[in-house]
Amino acid sequence: MKLNRHNLHHLAPEVRVPAYAPAETRQGMVHIGVGGFHRAHQAYYTDALMNSGEGLDWSICGVGLRAEDRRARDDLAGQDYLFTLFELGDSDASEVRVIGAISEMLLAEDGAQALIDKLADPRIRIVSLTITEGGYCIDDSSGEFMAHLPQIQHDLSHPRQPKTLFGFLCAALARRRAAGIAAFTLMSCDNLPHNGAVTRKALLAFAALRDAGLHDWIAANVSFPNAMVDRITPMTSTAHRLQLHDQHGIDDAWPVVCEPFVQWVLEDKFVSGRPAWEKVGVQFTDDVTPYEEMKIKLLNGSHLALTYLGFLKGYRFVHETMNDPLFVAYIRAYMDLDVTPQLAPVPGIDLDRYKDTLVARFSNQAIADQLERVCSDGSSKLPKFTVPTINGLLAAGRDTERAALVVAAWALYLKGVDENGEIYSIPDPRAEFCRELVREEQLLPQRLLAAEVIFGPAIAQSSEFAEAFERCYASLRDDGVTRTLERVLAQES
């Protein structure tokens, strides 16, 4: 049955539907970057709150800044902005739920003014973001805002016709400031260390170039809470749509599939109010840092440790790698020996149990999470998820072999061909730059590790790490993934 408002109450009995009507809701949030993760996470929690009869003035207006967002908007608009959240797990407890928390979606290319008007509307009290790690225009090596980028220069020259996130935010905040309208909270939901602080730094850097007075007003009035966000959400495939239709009778142009697990730890720093998300499971805290470090280094870092090795081996799904006992042993060693000693105590979290949960989540057969998704944007992910762990190992004078294997696997992955001879593309905005680093075998370690934009200064200066990298890279290239994992694991016994 086609998903829309008219058909809601004709869906199968096991499908949960919104307990509220659209006429009961009012928009209070704008979300920029509507994709699978936002819909499985922030929209999911907001819908849960609305179903309880609260939070009805926090409906979400989605925003797409890219041309490719048009299809998403059209798919959602064609079904009254409803979508199905389709949980996939290895137990029978998984949920199928129609979510109605999104009530509209605007596209920047349909006209800048409509989007600026929406962001300047006093009813909008939170603007949230999932724009990927690279969307913040922060140089990974220097930590500085990349003001030289052509799109940033365009927005500085044409403040009334912006194209970037920062141009739109500043145009709207300038309007609010001039009209005496309170500022909104700017809330990042991206997998970035200190994502709120990164957002603040980037926006203030742009604002300083645009208008010093606006910069000062934003610094004093906009809040930027840090958050730890967690839910494995693979790309929705045609197979997922067919599975949803065949099992539950729903014809949804763009469902979102996700694991049953979900977690959101959020700093309670909102200048213009917020939904009572704590009533539906969100954990509020004064300091998200220990949760963030735990998640980014253990989950995201371990994901990267798995993904390039698995792809080289010929696997294409995360659970396939976890069906291989060598991969499980390697990941447990990486988590236990390399990452955990670097983590501060995390309030309310048993780290051993958390790591057990990660192994179970990565092993989820039903979700069929694609390695390609985790592989993507490696040049942005490695500096955030892997390099800090390596730097910690170097500073402590500890063994770097397992961590060097992560980097070596990425380097060989950049060659674009796996152990079975299958050729694949590299999904990374900087793919050509990265592939150039590994094009020539001669002096490859020196050339790759000297790329400070990815690895920073400490790794390039460590002869010990370079030697470990060279051993791992040569072993992967000459002997393959299995024999390399056996060798690396044998060193700990």
N, C-alpha and C positions, 0 to 999 in steps of 0.2 A: 504494500500500500504506500502511495506517495506521501512523504512526510510534509505536512502543513497543518495549520491551525484547524482547518475543517475536519481533518482526519484523525486528530489526536485521540479522540475517545473511541476510535474504532481499532486502535492498535491492540496487539496481543496482550493478554492480562499480565504477563511477566514484565512488560515494558513500563517503567515508571515515567509519568508525564508531569509537567509543571502543575503545581497546585494553585497557581495564581494566573490571572488573566492579564493580557498586555495592557488593558485599560487601567489596571491597578498600579502599574509601574511608572516610574519617572527616571529619566537618565540622570546619573550622578557621576559617572566615570566615562572617560575616553580611553580606549586601549589602542595603542599604535603597534601594529605587527600581528594581526590576527592569523594565527596558525594553529597547528595541532596542540602545541604545549599550552598556549593561553587557554584554549577551549577545554583542555583536560585538567586545568589547574585553577586559575583565577575565576574563569567563568563557572567552573564546576562548584567551587566553594560559594560563589555569589548566588548561584541557583539554589544550592542547599539552604542558604539563609532565607531566600525568598520563599521557598517551600514551607518554611516554618512560620510564615506570615510576617517576618521582619525584613528589613532591608529593601523594601519595595521602591525606595527612592534612589537606589544604586544601580539601576539598569545600565548596561554598557553600550556605548556607541563605538563600534570598531572603526579603525582607520587603516587604509592601505596607502603607503607612500610610493610603491613600486608599480610599474605597469602590469606585472604578473599577478598583482593582487585583484585584478578585475574579475578573474574567473572565480576566485573565492567569494567575492562580493555577490556575483551573479548567482552562484550556487546557493548561498545563504538567503539572498533576497527571494529566490524562486521557491523557497519553502518557509517563508515568513520569519526568517532568521532563526528558525529552529535547527538543531542538529542533534544527532544521537551520539552519546558517549557510550562506547562499546568496550567494556572491560574484558580483557582476555587473560585468563590465569589457568593454572593447572589444577584448580579445584572447581567445585560446582557453585562457589559463593560469588562468582563474578556478576556484576550488575549491568543491565542495559537501561539507559535512562535518556530521555529527551530533555534537552536543556534549552531554556528560553531566556537566559540572562542577557543575551545580546539582542538589542532592539533596532539596530540601524548600523549601516557601514558606509563611510564616506571614502572616496578616492581622491587623492591629491590631484591627479591629472584631470579630474572633472572640474577643477576650479579651486584655486588657493583660497579664495575669499570665504567660501562656505566652511572650509575646515578651520580657518582662523576664527570665524564667527563662533563655531562650536566650541573651540578651545577657550574662547573668551567669555562664554556664557557663564554667568555666576552660579548656575545650577551644577556645573561641572567642578567637582571638588577634588577629584583624583585623576591624574593622567598616568597611565601605566604603560610599560614598554616590554616587548619581546622583539628585539631588533638584531639578535645574534651578537656574538662577541665583537665582531668587526664593525658593528654599526655605530660604535661610540667614537670612532675616529681618534683613538688614542694609540700612539706609537708604543708598541710593546717593549721596545728596548729602552726608550727614553722616558716613557710615561707621560709624554707631552701631547697635547691636542694638535692634530695635524691640520693646521689652519691653511696650509698651502694647497689642499685638495681642491680641484676645480669646482666641485659642487658647493664647497664651503665658500669659496671666493665668489661664486655666483650669488649666493644668498646674502653675503655682505654687501654686494653691489646692487642687489634688487630685493630689499627687505620686504616689499609688498607682494612679491611673487616668489616666495621661497619654494625650494624643492626638497630640502633636507629637514630632518627632525628638528635640528637646532634652529633653523630659520623659522619654522612654523611655531615652535615653542616661544621664541623671543617675540615674534609678531603678536602672538596672543597675549603674552605677559605684558608687553608694552601697552596693549589696549586695556588690559585690566588695571594696570598701574594708573593710566591716564584717567580712567573712569572711576577710580576709587573702589574697584572690585577686589575682594580678597584673593590672594594667590591660591593656587592649587598645590597639592602634594604631587611630586613627580616620583613614581615608584617603579623601579626596575625589577623585572622578574626574569632577567637573563642569568645564565650560569657564569657569573663573574665574581671573583673575589671582591668584596666590598662594593657590590654593584651600585648601591646608593651613592657612595663617595665618588665612584667613577663617573656616574651620571652628573653629579654636582660639578665635578672638575671640568667635564667637557662642556656643559652648558654655560658655566661661568666664563670659560675661556672664549667661547664664541661671543657671549654677551659683551665681554670687555672690548672686543674688536668692533662691535656694533654700536654700543652706547654705554659710556661709563656709568651714567646715572642708572640705567636699567640694570647693569651688572650689580650695582650696590643694592638696588631694590630686591632683586632676585636672591642675593646672598642673605638678605635680612628676612625675607618673607616666604620663600619656597622651602619646603622640607623634602629631604631625600632619604627615606628609610632604607637601610640595608636589609636584604632578605636572603634566606636560603630556601630554594625552591627545588622540589624533587618529585618527579614522576616520569618513568620511562614511557615515551610516547613516540612510537615509530611512525614513519610516513604512511598515510592511508593509501592502500593499494586497491586495485580493482577486485582482487581476491577478498579483501576485507569487506568491500561493499556487497559482494555476492554472498559472503558468509552471513552478513547481517540480514540480508534479504531472505536467504534460505532458512536460517534458523529462527528468525523472529518476524519475518514478513514486512520489514521496513525498507522502502525504497528511498534512500538518503543519498543525495548527490555528493555530500562531503561529510560523512561521519568522522568522528575521531576515535581512534583505538588507543588503548593505554593499558598499563598493568593495574591491578587492584591497589597497589601501594600508592599512597600520596602523602606528602609532607610539605608544610610551609611554616617556616619560622621567620618572624617579621618583627622588626623594631617598631615600637609603638610611637612613631613620630609623624603625626598627621596634622597639618596646620588648619585644615578646614573640615574636620570630622572624617569618619570612616565607617564602613559596615561593621557590624558586630560579628566579625568572622570567627572570633574565639568561641562562639556558640556552636560552630560547625567544625571545630577541630584545628583551627589555625592556632599556633603557639606564638604569643607575643612575648617579647623579651626586651631588656634594655641594651643588650649586646649580642648580636647574632654571630660574632666572630668565631667562637669555638664550633658552632654548628656548621658554619660555612666552611671552615678549614677541614672538618671531618668529611663533609660531603664532597667538596671539590677534590681533595687529595685521595680519598678512599674510593668514592664512586666514580667520579669523572676520570681521575687518574688511572684507576684500574680498568675502566672502559677502554682508555687509549692503549694501555698495556696489552689488552686482549686483541684489540681490533686490527691493528696492522699485521701482527703475527698471524691472526686468524685469516685475514684476507690473503696474505702470501701463501698460506697453507692450502688455500682453495675453498675455505669456508665462506659462506655469504650471510650467515645469520649468527647472532651472538650465542644463541643456545647451542649451535653446532660446536662452537669452541668449548663450551662448558660440558659437552658430552665427551670431550677428550680429557682424560685424567691428567695429562701433562700440563694442560692449560690451567686446570683447577689448582694443581700443586704450585704452579708458577705464580698465579694470582694471589693465593694465600701467603706465599713467601714474600711477595712484594708488599702486600698489605701489612703483614705481621712484622717483618724485619726492617722494612725501609720507611713505611709511612707512619705506622702507629707510634713509634718512639718520638716522632716529631710533633704529635698532637697534644694539646693541653686537655685537661679533663673537660668533658662535655656534660653540663648539668642535665640529669635525667636520662642519660644515654649509657648503656653498657656497650662498650666498643666491640667486645668479642661477639656479643649477640648481633650488633649492627653488621659486622662483617659476615656473619652467618646468613643474615638476611640478604646481603648483597649477592652472595653466591647463589642463594635461592632465586633472587630476582633475575640475575643474569642467565639462570638456567631455565627460565620460563619458556616452555616450548610453544605454548598457545599464542603468545604475542608475536613471535617470529620477528624480533627486532633486527633490522637490517644492519649489517656491518658497515655498509656504504654510508648510512646516516651518521654513524659514530665516527667514521673515517673523515667525514667532510670537514673542511676548514681547519685542517691540522696545524697550519702555520699560525692560526690564532689560538687554537686549543692548547698546544704544547706549552707555550709560555705561561699559561694560567694553571694548567692541571698537572704538568710534569716537571717543568723547570724548577719550581719552588722546592719540590722534593729532592731533586738532584742537588740544588744549592745547599739544602740542609744536610745532605749526606757528606758533601765536600767540606762544609764548615765543621762537621763533627769528626772528620777523618775516617768515615766509615766506608764500607765496601760499596762500589757503585755498579757492579756488574749487572744486576737485574734492571736497574734504571737505565743503564747504557743500552740494554737490549731493546727497550721501548724506542729509543731514538734510532738505533740501528735498523729496527723493523720499519720505521717510518721512512728512513732514507732509502731502503731497498724498495719499499712500496711505491715511492715516487718514480721508480723506473717504469711503472705502468704494465708490468707483466708478472703473473704469479708463478708458483712452482710448476704448475701444470701447463704453462705456456699461454694461459688465457690473458688477453690484452684488455685493459680497462682504462677508463678516464679518471682523472684526479679531480674530485669536486672540491676545489679550493680557489677563492678569488685570486690568490697569488700563486696559482699552480705553475705558471711559466717560470716565475722567479725561483720557486722551489726546485723545479726539475733542472734548471740550469746549474744549481748547486751540486747536483749529483750526476750531471751528464758525463763528466770525465772521471774515470776511476783513479787516475793519478792525483794524489794529494786531496782526495775526496774528504777525509776526516777534517783536515785543516780548513778546507773551503767551507764545508757545511757548518762546523762548530763555530767558525768565525762570524757567522751571520747573527750579529747581536740583536737584530730586530726580532729574532726568534729565541735565541739562547742567552742573551745578556752577556755581561763581561766575564763572570766567574768561570763558566764552563769552558770558554775559549782559552782561559789561562791555566787550565788544569791538565797537565800531562797525564795524570793518572786516569782521568775520565777519557781523554783521547785514546789512550791505550785500550781501555775497556771497550770503548765504542768500536775501535778497529778490530778487536778480537771478535766481538759479536757480529759485526757487519760481515767480516770474512767468513765466519762460520755459517751465517744465514745464506750467504751467496753460494758458498761451496758445498755445504753439507745439508742445508735445508732447515726448516723450522723444527722438526721433531728432534733431530740429533742435537741441535743447538739448545733446545730446552732441556734435554737430558744432561748435556754438559753443564749448563748453568745451575741446574738443580743439584747435580752431583757435588758441586763445590760447597754446598751448605751442610752436607751430611758428614 
